[in-house]
Amino acid sequence: MSDERYVGNSLLFFLAGAAVGATIAVLTTPKTGPELRGDIKGLGQRVRDRFASSRPFERERDRDHDMVGA
């Protein structure tokens, strides 16, 4: 059990560090405001798309729930 918790914590800290590093990189890049906002918007869209595609079982569950309620 403690090994699983260690791996989970390590992964969490790795992802948090990656997010902080990416944020610093984006904010320190010499771009104009509109360019930077466009980059951030595009990144957000890619993250949403990737998250949605990695969770197909929830879409099926929601689809089935909608069919029952209809």
GROMACS elastic network, one bead per residue, 0.5 to 0.9 nm:
[ bonds ]
;  ai    aj funct       b0    kb
    1     4     6  0.52759   500
    1     5     6  0.63814   500
    1     6     6  0.87058   500
    2     6     6  0.60563   500
    2     7     6  0.86227   500
    3     7     6  0.62095   500
    3     8     6  0.85461   500
    4     7     6  0.51572   500
    4     8     6  0.60904   500
    4     9     6  0.85471   500
    5     8     6  0.50024   500
    5     9     6  0.60316   500
    5    10     6  0.84317   500
    6     9     6  0.51603   500
    6    10     6  0.60067   500
    6    11     6  0.85466   500
    7    10     6  0.50316   500
    7    11     6  0.61047   500
    7    12     6  0.85353   500
    8    11     6  0.51917   500
    8    12     6  0.61526   500
    8    13     6  0.86756   500
    9    12     6  0.50065   500
    9    13     6  0.61387   500
    9    14     6  0.84831   500
   10    13     6  0.52170   500
   10    14     6  0.60710   500
   10    15     6  0.86320   500
   11    14     6  0.50174   500
   11    15     6  0.61482   500
   11    16     6  0.85226   500
   12    15     6  0.52559   500
   12    16     6  0.61258   500
   12    17     6  0.85706   500
   13    16     6  0.50149   500
   13    17     6  0.60263   500
   13    18     6  0.84961   500
   14    17     6  0.51408   500
   14    18     6  0.61467   500
   14    19     6  0.86441   500
   15    19     6  0.61406   500
   15    20     6  0.86259   500
   16    19     6  0.51067   500
   16    20     6  0.62360   500
   16    21     6  0.85827   500
   17    20     6  0.50968   500
   17    21     6  0.60435   500
   17    22     6  0.84980   500
   18    21     6  0.50517   500
   18    22     6  0.60329   500
   18    23     6  0.84890   500
   19    22     6  0.51335   500
   19    23     6  0.60927   500
   19    24     6  0.86304   500
   20    23     6  0.50894   500
   20    24     6  0.62072   500
   20    25     6  0.85972   500
   21    24     6  0.51765   500
   21    25     6  0.61373   500
   21    26     6  0.86423   500
   22    25     6  0.50430   500
   22    26     6  0.61419   500
   22    27     6  0.85709   500
   23    26     6  0.52050   500
   23    27     6  0.61164   500
   23    28     6  0.85634   500
   24    27     6  0.51823   500
   24    28     6  0.60337   500
   24    29     6  0.85415   500
   25    28     6  0.53918   500
   25    29     6  0.62039   500
   26    29     6  0.54503   500
   26    30     6  0.87798   500
   26    36     6  0.75938   500
   26    39     6  0.84254   500
   26    40     6  0.81106   500
   27    30     6  0.81073   500
   27    31     6  0.88449   500
   27    36     6  0.80167   500
   28    31     6  0.85886   500
   29    36     6  0.84639   500
   30    36     6  0.88237   500
   31    34     6  0.82156   500
   31    35     6  0.60596   500
   31    36     6  0.59700   500
   32    35     6  0.53013   500
   32    36     6  0.61502   500
   32    37     6  0.86338   500
   33    36     6  0.51625   500
   33    37     6  0.61025   500
   33    38     6  0.85292   500
   34    37     6  0.51220   500
   34    38     6  0.60749   500
   34    39     6  0.86057   500
   35    38     6  0.50951   500
   35    39     6  0.62249   500
   35    40     6  0.87026   500
   36    39     6  0.50600   500
   36    40     6  0.62077   500
   36    41     6  0.85470   500
   37    40     6  0.50794   500
   37    41     6  0.60206   500
   37    42     6  0.85120   500
   38    41     6  0.50548   500
   38    42     6  0.60866   500
   38    43     6  0.85262   500
   39    42     6  0.51241   500
   39    43     6  0.61135   500
   39    44     6  0.85896   500
   40    43     6  0.50378   500
   40    44     6  0.61205   500
   40    45     6  0.86121   500
   41    44     6  0.51135   500
   41    45     6  0.62410   500
   41    46     6  0.87200   500
   42    45     6  0.50971   500
   42    46     6  0.62257   500
   42    47     6  0.86446   500
   43    46     6  0.51293   500
   43    47     6  0.61858   500
   43    48     6  0.86202   500
   44    47     6  0.51372   500
   44    48     6  0.61711   500
   44    49     6  0.85882   500
   45    48     6  0.50965   500
   45    49     6  0.60939   500
   45    50     6  0.85434   500
   46    49     6  0.50576   500
   46    50     6  0.60295   500
   46    51     6  0.84469   500
   47    50     6  0.51313   500
   47    51     6  0.60014   500
   47    52     6  0.84740   500
   48    51     6  0.51063   500
   48    52     6  0.60274   500
   48    53     6  0.85504   500
   49    52     6  0.51244   500
   49    53     6  0.61222   500
   49    54     6  0.86004   500
   50    53     6  0.51645   500
   50    54     6  0.61687   500
   50    55     6  0.88865   500
   51    54     6  0.52118   500
   51    55     6  0.66016   500
   52    55     6  0.55001   500
   52    56     6  0.71522   500
   52    58     6  0.89708   500
   52    59     6  0.83294   500
   53    56     6  0.61083   500
   54    57     6  0.87588   500
   55    58     6  0.57987   500
   55    59     6  0.70554   500
   56    59     6  0.51775   500
   56    60     6  0.63642   500
   56    61     6  0.86787   500
   57    60     6  0.51293   500
   57    61     6  0.61720   500
   57    62     6  0.86381   500
   58    62     6  0.60429   500
   58    63     6  0.84018   500
   59    62     6  0.50599   500
   59    63     6  0.59899   500
   59    64     6  0.84948   500
   60    64     6  0.60493   500
   60    65     6  0.84559   500
   61    64     6  0.51061   500
   61    65     6  0.60683   500
   61    66     6  0.85910   500
   62    66     6  0.61180   500
   62    67     6  0.86280   500
   63    66     6  0.51073   500
   63    67     6  0.63082   500
   63    68     6  0.88013   500
   64    67     6  0.50844   500
   64    68     6  0.63459   500
   64    69     6  0.87269   500
   65    68     6  0.52035   500
   65    69     6  0.62563   500
   65    70     6  0.86635   500
   66    69     6  0.51260   500
   66    70     6  0.60803   500
   67    70     6  0.51975   500
